Amino acid sequence: MKKVILKISFFALIIFASISIQAQSTDQSFPTAITTNQINGQIKARDLGDSRLTTYFYVFGGEQGDIFINIQTKNFDGDIDVFTLNGLRPLTKIRVFSDSSDNETGRIIYLRQPEKLLLRIEGRSPNDDAATFQIKFAGSFLAEK
């Protein structure tokens, strides 16, 4: 009986691990690959008096042409930046300030040639509630494989 329960528990753990969401990278050298045209994330609130920022890194590609970036945030104070992966040349910087309601903004980036791009989300929650963000891509956006 114990062996059967142990086997069932083991298989449940394997299934749960395979369903779990890919973690957000906090290391610029190993960014999380963006595999769909939308990412969702959360930044946990820090302890009172802790002014450190949380930083996440993502990598994606772009073909020649316009990449449309739509950003929706809630309770988020910080920056969202896009750089070329090779050389870290800045392409855009979006400064976001929290408000009593959800915020929405967007940018268009024009690429003259295909590039790998680095997305950096750096910010914090201004209060005890978590900050959330949703970023959608369109146009010449290429998901990583």
Summary of the structure (lengths in Angstrom):
residues: 145
radius of gyration: 18.3
end to end distance: 43.1
largest distance: 64.6
contacts: 396
relative contact order: 0.29
helix: 12%
strand: 52%
